[in-house]
């Protein structure tokens, strides 16, 4: 199966993004370990928390969620592109499908929990962000299912279209997470200002230390 140069470029960019964002997972583990370790032998009760730790942990969790979704999806795309004529074996297709479903189910569960929390009595309602993430996750799952089906059937034309759709669906998930209100606004000179979602507070900057 021949894939256009444009498709190859998009796939390469997505893979690089997965590696970059996926680092958030180990980083979160390291952060938790550091927070749990007493300093200088002092008891845990006497160790002061990092300023803004709660907000930082929430933002790190959002990045980890994006990385958890990107990796299995880009692994699937890479596997299809490497396979002869884009056809995965039954076992390969099942393995990739299971990995993606696990990641997307976890993301959807987190989004539902955030939506339920926002709707709890006394809580400030901010459900549009998590709801959009859940919607993007469901949409991506549908596109991944179509890709796995087309690849397993050996339909090169349908597989090429499904690859493009899957990459677009993955970008939708990442953008939904970024605009969901948990991540700090980018501050690199030259980057455009991000749009905001209706009903969602603008992204906050990192807490003052």
C-alpha positions as CSV (number, residue, x, y, z in Angstrom):
1,X,0.0,0.0,0.0
2,X,1.3,3.4,-0.9
3,X,0.8,6.3,1.5
4,X,1.2,9.9,0.3
5,X,4.2,12.0,1.4
6,X,1.8,14.2,3.2
7,X,0.4,11.3,5.2
8,X,3.8,10.1,6.1
9,X,4.8,13.6,7.3
10,X,1.7,13.7,9.5
11,X,2.4,10.3,11.0
12,X,6.0,11.2,11.7
13,X,4.9,14.4,13.5
14,X,2.3,12.5,15.5
15,X,4.9,10.0,16.6
16,X,7.3,12.7,17.7
17,X,4.4,14.3,19.6
18,X,3.7,11.0,21.3
19,X,7.2,10.7,22.5
20,X,7.3,14.2,23.8
21,X,4.0,14.2,25.6
22,X,4.5,10.6,26.8
23,X,7.3,11.8,29.0
24,X,4.7,13.3,31.3
25,X,3.8,9.7,32.6
26,X,7.3,9.0,34.1
27,X,7.5,12.6,35.2
28,X,4.3,12.3,37.2
29,X,5.6,9.1,38.9
30,X,8.9,10.9,39.8
31,X,6.9,13.9,41.1
32,X,4.8,11.6,43.3
33,X,7.8,9.7,44.6
34,X,9.6,12.9,45.5
35,X,6.5,14.2,47.3
36,X,6.2,11.1,49.3
37,X,9.9,10.9,50.3
38,X,10.7,12.7,53.7
39,X,13.5,15.2,53.4
40,X,16.5,14.8,55.6
41,X,14.9,12.1,57.7
42,X,12.0,14.4,58.8
43,X,8.6,13.0,59.2
44,X,6.1,13.3,56.4
45,X,3.9,15.6,58.5
46,X,6.7,18.1,59.0
47,X,7.5,18.3,55.2
48,X,6.0,21.4,53.6
49,X,4.2,20.7,50.3
50,X,5.5,22.3,47.1
51,X,3.7,25.6,46.5
52,X,0.8,25.1,44.1
53,X,1.3,21.3,44.2
54,X,-2.4,20.5,43.8
55,X,-2.8,22.6,40.6
56,X,0.5,21.3,39.2
57,X,-0.5,17.7,39.9
58,X,-3.8,18.3,38.1
59,X,-2.0,19.8,35.0
60,X,0.5,16.9,35.0
61,X,-2.3,14.4,35.1
62,X,-3.9,16.0,32.1
63,X,-0.6,15.7,30.1
64,X,-0.2,12.1,31.2
65,X,-3.7,11.4,30.0
66,X,-2.8,12.8,26.5
67,X,0.4,10.7,26.5
68,X,-1.5,7.5,27.5
69,X,-3.8,7.9,24.5
70,X,-1.2,9.0,21.9
71,X,1.2,6.1,22.4
72,X,-1.1,3.1,21.7
73,X,-2.7,5.0,18.8
74,X,0.5,5.9,17.1
75,X,1.8,2.4,17.7
76,X,-1.2,1.1,15.8
77,X,-0.6,3.6,12.9
78,X,3.1,2.7,12.8
79,X,2.2,-1.0,12.8
80,X,-0.2,-0.6,9.9
81,X,2.3,1.4,7.9
82,X,5.0,-1.2,8.4
83,X,2.8,-4.1,7.5
84,X,2.9,-5.5,3.9
85,X,0.1,-3.7,2.1
86,X,-1.0,-2.3,5.4
87,X,-2.5,-5.6,6.5
88,X,-2.1,-6.6,10.1
89,X,-2.3,-10.2,11.3
90,X,-5.3,-11.1,13.4
91,X,-3.2,-11.2,16.5
92,X,-1.5,-7.9,15.8
93,X,-4.8,-6.2,15.1
94,X,-6.3,-7.6,18.3
95,X,-3.3,-6.5,20.4
96,X,-3.4,-2.9,19.0
97,X,-7.1,-2.7,19.4
98,X,-7.0,-3.8,23.0
99,X,-4.2,-1.3,23.8
100,X,-6.1,1.7,22.3
101,X,-9.4,0.7,23.9
102,X,-7.8,0.5,27.4
103,X,-6.3,4.0,27.0
104,X,-9.5,5.5,25.6
105,X,-11.6,3.9,28.3
106,X,-9.3,5.3,31.0
107,X,-9.5,8.8,29.4
108,X,-13.3,8.6,29.2
109,X,-13.6,7.4,32.8
110,X,-11.5,10.4,34.0
111,X,-13.6,12.8,31.9
112,X,-16.8,11.3,33.4
113,X,-15.4,11.7,36.9
114,X,-14.5,15.3,36.2
115,X,-18.0,16.0,34.8
116,X,-19.6,14.3,37.9
117,X,-17.4,16.4,40.2
118,X,-18.3,19.6,38.4
119,X,-22.0,18.8,38.8
120,X,-21.7,18.0,42.5
121,X,-23.6,20.2,45.0
122,X,-21.5,23.3,45.8
123,X,-19.1,22.7,43.0
124,X,-18.5,25.2,40.2
125,X,-19.9,23.8,37.1
126,X,-17.2,23.3,34.4
127,X,-18.4,20.2,32.6
128,X,-18.0,21.3,28.9
129,X,-14.3,20.6,28.9
130,X,-14.4,17.0,30.2
131,X,-17.6,16.3,28.1
132,X,-15.7,17.4,25.0
133,X,-12.8,15.1,25.9
134,X,-15.2,12.2,26.4
135,X,-16.8,12.9,23.0
136,X,-13.4,13.1,21.3
137,X,-12.4,9.8,22.9
138,X,-15.5,8.1,21.7
139,X,-15.0,9.5,18.2
140,X,-11.4,8.3,18.1
141,X,-12.5,4.8,19.2
142,X,-14.9,4.6,16.3
143,X,-12.1,5.7,13.9
144,X,-9.6,3.2,15.4
145,X,-12.2,0.4,15.0
146,X,-12.6,1.3,11.3
147,X,-8.8,1.3,10.8
148,X,-8.4,-2.1,12.5
149,X,-11.2,-3.6,10.4
150,X,-9.9,-2.2,7.1
151,X,-6.3,-3.3,7.9
152,X,-7.3,-6.8,9.0
153,X,-9.4,-7.2,5.8
154,X,-6.4,-6.1,3.6
155,X,-8.4,-3.2,2.0
156,X,-5.6,-0.9,1.1
157,X,-7.8,2.1,0.0
158,X,-10.0,1.9,3.1
159,X,-6.9,1.5,5.3
160,X,-5.3,4.7,3.9
161,X,-8.5,6.7,4.5
162,X,-8.8,5.2,8.0
163,X,-5.2,6.1,8.8
164,X,-5.9,9.8,8.0
165,X,-9.1,9.7,10.0
166,X,-7.4,8.1,13.0
167,X,-4.7,10.7,13.1
168,X,-7.3,13.5,12.9
169,X,-9.2,11.9,15.7
170,X,-6.1,11.7,17.8
171,X,-5.5,15.4,17.2
172,X,-9.1,16.1,18.3
173,X,-8.4,14.3,21.6
174,X,-5.2,16.3,22.3
175,X,-6.9,19.6,21.5
176,X,-9.9,18.8,23.7
177,X,-7.5,18.1,26.5
178,X,-5.5,21.2,26.0
179,X,-8.6,23.4,25.8
180,X,-10.3,21.7,28.7
181,X,-9.2,24.3,31.2
182,X,-6.6,22.3,33.2
183,X,-3.4,23.2,31.4
184,X,-1.4,26.4,31.6
185,X,-1.6,28.8,28.7
186,X,1.5,28.6,26.4
187,X,3.9,31.6,26.8
188,X,6.4,31.0,24.0
189,X,6.8,34.1,21.9
190,X,5.5,33.5,18.4
191,X,2.7,31.1,19.4
192,X,-0.8,32.3,18.8
193,X,-3.3,32.7,21.7
194,X,-5.3,29.6,22.2
195,X,-9.1,29.8,21.8
196,X,-11.4,28.9,24.7
197,X,-14.4,26.6,25.0
198,X,-17.8,28.0,25.8
199,X,-18.5,27.5,29.5
200,X,-14.9,26.7,30.3
201,X,-12.6,29.0,32.2
202,X,-9.5,30.2,30.3
203,X,-6.4,28.0,30.8
204,X,-4.5,29.2,33.9
205,X,-0.8,29.9,34.1
206,X,1.4,28.0,36.4
207,X,0.8,28.8,40.1
208,X,3.1,31.5,41.6
209,X,5.9,29.9,43.6
